[in-house]
Amino acid sequence: MLPPALQRHIEGALGSEVESTTTATGGFSPATRERILLRDGRRAFVKAGTDADTRAWLRDEWRVYGALSRPFLPEVLHWSDTEAVLVLEDLGDCERAPPWTGRAVAAVVATLAEVAATPPPPDVPAIDPSPFRGWQRSLWSLQSIATLGAATPEWLQSHGPVLARAEAAARISGDSLLHCDVRGDNLFLRGGRAILVDWNWSVRGNAAVDRAFWAPSLQLDGGPPPEQVVGHEPELAAAVAGFFAYQAVQPIEQATPAIRAFQVAQLRQALPWAARALGLPLEGVTTAQAASGHGMSL
């Protein structure tokens, strides 16, 4: 439900009264997210900040929407920097995945290539490699990682240093535009193309990073294994697994508690991938079954 002041703002900006609203599900942010039906028959999707963090994230998202118009972006209907209110076209009639068909996977892969080929807006920052060094940051606290159930303590003690060396060699930096939060609930399929929403984590970096961090959530949602969408990227596989391992045991500061469970679920997809890619033994690693769910959130 829209707060009264926000509803008046939307009605003034779009020139029609709000007939009804439906709160959007999914996501890990406490921002307002509402699908609305206007009296003139139009539909739209409203995102609005509810605190300093969510307002800042929306302004970060606007760096992309305000600078680019591309088929992989939804149409912007209204933006207010003062109020931190973003109104987008409603994508509710688009196809969603899962189930991940070969056609749907191919559409996302093609879209990610198009994203990477798009010159980043000048105020999109370079990627920070430090969050992708999770194993190096966890070598002295592997017992806490073991509590997540992705691998035995003995396996982590034996192979954690190998994972740390591999992730240190991962190429994270680059000049390509990255969405940096590719997952099923941020993807819509229309006309054989994929549309990406939630651009507040956009950065400049290595184009392979988007595919690598999408891969565990894709498999979690019943899609193909990471090797089929990323190729041979053992260092990136280690970095992905390390990211989730480290993040999943951290205090929650800027998201809903559900994010940790999803990060653990992705770790249980990413760690076997990293072990396979690096030739490490799988005995002692939990091989999780794919199941419907959401993907990563940075």
C-alpha positions as CSV (number, residue, x, y, z in Angstrom):
1,M,0.0,0.0,0.0
2,L,1.3,3.5,-0.9
3,P,1.6,6.0,1.9
4,P,-0.8,8.9,1.3
5,A,1.9,11.5,0.5
6,L,3.6,9.1,-1.9
7,Q,0.3,8.3,-3.6
8,R,-0.4,12.0,-4.1
9,H,3.1,12.5,-5.5
10,I,2.6,9.6,-8.0
11,E,-0.8,10.9,-9.1
12,G,0.5,14.3,-9.7
13,A,3.5,13.0,-11.7
14,L,1.5,10.6,-13.8
15,G,-1.6,12.7,-14.2
16,S,-4.1,10.1,-13.1
17,E,-5.5,8.8,-9.8
18,V,-4.3,5.5,-8.4
19,E,-7.1,2.9,-8.6
20,S,-5.4,0.0,-6.8
21,T,-2.0,-1.2,-5.6
22,T,-0.3,-4.5,-5.1
23,T,2.8,-4.9,-3.0
24,A,5.6,-6.6,-4.9
25,T,7.1,-9.7,-3.3
26,G,10.7,-10.9,-3.4
27,G,13.8,-8.8,-3.0
28,F,15.7,-8.1,0.2
29,S,15.4,-4.3,0.4
30,P,13.0,-2.5,2.8
31,A,12.2,0.0,0.1
32,T,8.6,0.6,-1.0
33,R,7.8,-1.6,-4.0
34,E,4.2,-1.4,-5.4
35,R,2.5,-2.3,-8.6
36,I,-0.2,0.2,-9.3
37,L,-3.2,0.5,-11.6
38,L,-4.2,4.0,-12.6
39,R,-7.7,5.1,-13.2
40,D,-6.9,5.8,-16.8
41,G,-6.0,2.1,-17.3
42,R,-2.2,2.4,-17.2
43,R,-0.1,0.2,-15.0
44,A,3.3,1.1,-13.4
45,F,5.8,-0.1,-10.8
46,V,6.7,2.3,-8.0
47,K,10.0,2.1,-6.0
48,A,10.5,4.6,-3.2
49,G,13.1,5.1,-0.5
50,T,12.0,4.5,3.1
51,D,15.2,5.5,4.9
52,A,18.7,7.0,4.1
53,D,20.0,3.7,2.7
54,T,17.1,2.9,0.4
55,R,17.0,6.5,-0.9
56,A,20.8,6.3,-1.7
57,W,20.3,2.9,-3.5
58,L,17.6,4.4,-5.7
59,R,19.8,7.3,-6.6
60,D,22.5,4.8,-7.4
61,E,20.0,3.0,-9.6
62,W,19.1,6.3,-11.4
63,R,22.7,6.5,-12.6
64,V,21.9,3.9,-15.1
65,Y,18.3,4.6,-15.9
66,G,19.0,8.4,-16.2
67,A,21.8,7.9,-18.6
68,L,20.8,4.9,-20.8
69,S,17.9,3.8,-22.9
70,R,18.4,0.2,-24.0
71,P,16.2,-2.9,-24.7
72,F,17.5,-4.5,-21.5
73,L,16.1,-1.7,-19.4
74,P,12.5,-1.1,-18.4
75,E,10.9,2.2,-19.5
76,V,11.2,5.0,-16.9
77,L,7.9,6.9,-16.3
78,H,9.0,9.2,-13.6
79,W,11.9,10.0,-11.3
80,S,12.1,12.4,-8.4
81,D,15.6,12.9,-6.9
82,T,14.1,15.0,-4.1
83,E,11.7,12.3,-3.0
84,A,13.8,9.3,-4.2
85,V,10.9,7.9,-6.1
86,L,11.3,5.8,-9.3
87,V,8.3,4.8,-11.4
88,L,8.9,2.2,-14.1
89,E,6.7,0.4,-16.7
90,D,4.9,-2.5,-15.2
91,L,6.5,-5.8,-16.3
92,G,3.9,-8.0,-14.8
93,D,2.8,-9.5,-18.1
94,C,6.3,-10.6,-19.0
95,E,7.5,-14.2,-18.9
96,R,9.4,-15.2,-15.7
97,A,11.8,-18.0,-14.9
98,P,12.0,-20.6,-13.4
99,P,11.5,-22.9,-15.1
100,W,14.7,-22.1,-16.9
101,T,14.3,-23.4,-20.5
102,G,17.3,-23.3,-22.9
103,R,15.6,-20.4,-24.7
104,A,15.3,-18.4,-21.5
105,V,19.0,-19.1,-20.5
106,A,20.1,-18.1,-24.0
107,A,18.1,-14.8,-23.7
108,V,19.8,-13.8,-20.5
109,V,23.3,-14.8,-21.8
110,A,22.7,-12.6,-24.9
111,T,21.4,-9.7,-22.7
112,L,24.4,-9.9,-20.4
113,A,26.6,-9.7,-23.5
114,E,24.7,-6.6,-24.6
115,V,25.0,-5.1,-21.1
116,A,28.8,-5.7,-21.1
117,A,29.1,-4.0,-24.6
118,T,27.3,-0.9,-23.4
119,P,29.6,2.0,-22.4
120,P,29.0,2.6,-18.7
121,P,27.6,6.0,-17.7
122,P,30.5,8.2,-16.5
123,D,29.4,8.2,-12.8
124,V,29.1,4.4,-12.5
125,P,32.0,3.5,-10.2
126,A,34.7,0.8,-10.7
127,I,34.1,-2.5,-8.9
128,D,35.6,-2.9,-5.5
129,P,37.5,-6.3,-5.5
130,S,37.6,-6.6,-1.7
131,P,34.1,-8.3,-1.3
132,F,35.3,-11.0,-3.7
133,R,38.2,-12.1,-1.4
134,G,36.0,-14.0,1.0
135,W,38.3,-17.0,1.5
136,Q,41.2,-14.8,2.3
137,R,39.1,-13.0,4.9
138,S,37.8,-16.2,6.4
139,L,41.0,-18.4,6.7
140,W,41.1,-17.7,10.5
141,S,37.4,-18.3,11.0
142,L,36.6,-21.4,8.9
143,Q,34.7,-22.9,11.8
144,S,32.0,-20.3,11.3
145,I,31.9,-21.2,7.6
146,A,31.6,-24.9,8.5
147,T,28.4,-24.2,10.4
148,L,26.7,-23.2,7.1
149,G,26.7,-26.9,6.1
150,A,28.3,-26.4,2.7
151,A,31.4,-28.5,3.6
152,T,32.9,-30.3,6.6
153,P,35.4,-28.5,8.8
154,E,38.1,-30.9,7.7
155,W,37.5,-30.1,4.0
156,L,37.6,-26.4,4.6
157,Q,40.8,-26.6,6.7
158,S,42.5,-28.6,3.9
159,H,41.3,-26.7,0.9
160,G,40.5,-23.2,2.2
161,P,44.1,-22.0,1.3
162,V,43.7,-23.3,-2.2
163,L,40.4,-21.4,-2.6
164,A,42.0,-18.3,-1.2
165,R,44.9,-18.4,-3.7
166,A,42.5,-19.0,-6.6
167,E,40.2,-16.1,-5.7
168,A,43.2,-13.8,-5.4
169,A,44.0,-14.5,-9.1
170,A,40.4,-13.9,-10.2
171,R,40.0,-11.0,-12.6
172,I,37.3,-8.8,-11.1
173,S,38.3,-5.4,-12.5
174,G,37.5,-4.2,-16.0
175,D,35.7,-1.6,-18.1
176,S,32.4,-3.3,-18.8
177,L,29.1,-2.3,-17.4
178,L,27.9,-4.8,-14.8
179,H,24.5,-5.2,-13.2
180,C,26.1,-7.0,-10.3
181,D,22.9,-8.5,-9.0
182,V,21.7,-10.9,-11.7
183,R,19.2,-13.4,-10.4
184,G,15.8,-14.8,-11.3
185,D,13.7,-12.2,-9.5
186,N,15.6,-9.3,-11.2
187,L,14.9,-10.8,-14.7
188,F,11.9,-10.5,-17.0
189,L,11.6,-12.1,-20.5
190,R,9.8,-10.4,-23.3
191,G,9.9,-11.0,-27.0
192,G,12.8,-13.3,-26.7
193,R,14.9,-10.8,-24.8
194,A,15.7,-10.4,-21.1
195,I,15.0,-7.2,-19.2
196,L,17.0,-6.5,-16.0
197,V,15.7,-4.4,-13.1
198,D,17.3,-3.3,-9.8
199,W,20.5,-1.5,-11.0
200,N,21.6,0.0,-7.7
201,W,24.7,-2.2,-7.6
202,S,25.9,-1.4,-11.1
203,V,29.6,-1.0,-11.5
204,R,32.4,-1.2,-14.1
205,G,34.3,-4.5,-14.1
206,N,35.1,-7.8,-15.8
207,A,32.1,-8.8,-17.9
208,A,32.4,-12.4,-16.7
209,V,31.5,-11.4,-13.2
210,D,27.8,-11.0,-14.0
211,R,27.6,-14.5,-15.5
212,A,29.6,-16.0,-12.7
213,F,27.4,-14.6,-9.9
214,W,24.2,-15.4,-11.8
215,A,25.3,-19.1,-12.2
216,P,24.7,-20.4,-8.6
217,S,21.2,-18.9,-8.5
218,L,20.4,-20.2,-12.0
219,Q,21.3,-23.7,-10.9
220,L,19.4,-23.2,-7.6
221,D,16.4,-22.4,-9.7
222,G,16.7,-25.6,-11.7
223,G,18.9,-24.3,-14.5
224,P,22.1,-25.7,-16.0
225,P,25.3,-26.0,-14.0
226,P,27.6,-23.0,-13.8
227,E,30.1,-24.5,-16.3
228,Q,27.5,-24.2,-19.0
229,V,27.0,-20.4,-18.7
230,V,30.4,-19.3,-17.4
231,G,32.9,-21.7,-19.1
232,H,36.2,-22.6,-17.5
233,E,36.7,-19.9,-14.8
234,P,38.2,-21.6,-11.8
235,E,39.4,-18.4,-10.2
236,L,36.0,-16.8,-10.5
237,A,34.3,-19.9,-9.2
238,A,36.4,-19.7,-6.1
239,A,35.6,-15.9,-5.8
240,V,31.9,-16.6,-6.0
241,A,32.0,-19.3,-3.4
242,G,34.1,-17.2,-1.1
243,F,31.8,-14.2,-1.5
244,F,28.8,-16.2,-0.3
245,A,30.8,-18.0,2.4
246,Y,32.0,-14.8,4.0
247,Q,28.7,-12.8,3.6
248,A,26.5,-15.6,4.9
249,V,28.1,-15.4,8.4
250,Q,28.1,-11.6,8.7
251,P,25.6,-9.5,10.8
252,I,22.7,-8.2,8.8
253,E,22.8,-4.4,8.4
254,Q,21.1,-3.3,5.2
255,A,18.7,-6.0,4.1
256,T,16.1,-8.4,5.4
257,P,17.1,-11.5,7.3
258,A,16.1,-13.8,4.5
259,I,19.1,-12.8,2.5
260,R,21.4,-15.0,4.6
261,A,19.4,-18.1,3.9
262,F,19.6,-17.4,0.1
263,Q,23.3,-16.8,0.3
264,V,23.8,-20.1,2.1
265,A,21.7,-21.8,-0.6
266,Q,23.9,-20.3,-3.3
267,L,27.1,-21.2,-1.5
268,R,25.9,-24.8,-1.6
269,Q,25.8,-24.5,-5.4
270,A,29.0,-22.4,-5.8
271,L,31.3,-24.5,-3.6
272,P,30.9,-27.8,-5.5
273,W,31.4,-25.7,-8.7
274,A,34.6,-24.3,-7.4
275,A,35.8,-27.7,-6.2
276,R,35.2,-29.2,-9.7
277,A,36.8,-26.3,-11.4
278,L,40.0,-26.5,-9.3
279,G,40.2,-30.3,-9.2
280,L,39.5,-30.5,-5.5
281,P,37.9,-33.6,-4.0
282,L,34.1,-33.4,-3.7
283,E,34.1,-35.8,-0.7
284,G,33.3,-33.5,2.3
285,V,31.4,-31.0,0.1
286,T,27.6,-30.8,0.3
287,T,26.2,-31.3,-3.2
288,A,22.9,-29.4,-3.0
289,Q,19.9,-30.3,-5.1
290,A,18.5,-27.5,-7.3
291,A,15.3,-26.1,-6.0
292,S,13.2,-23.1,-6.8
293,G,14.3,-19.9,-5.0
294,H,15.8,-16.5,-5.4
295,G,19.4,-15.7,-6.2
296,M,22.2,-13.5,-4.9
297,S,22.1,-10.1,-3.4
298,L,25.2,-8.1,-2.8
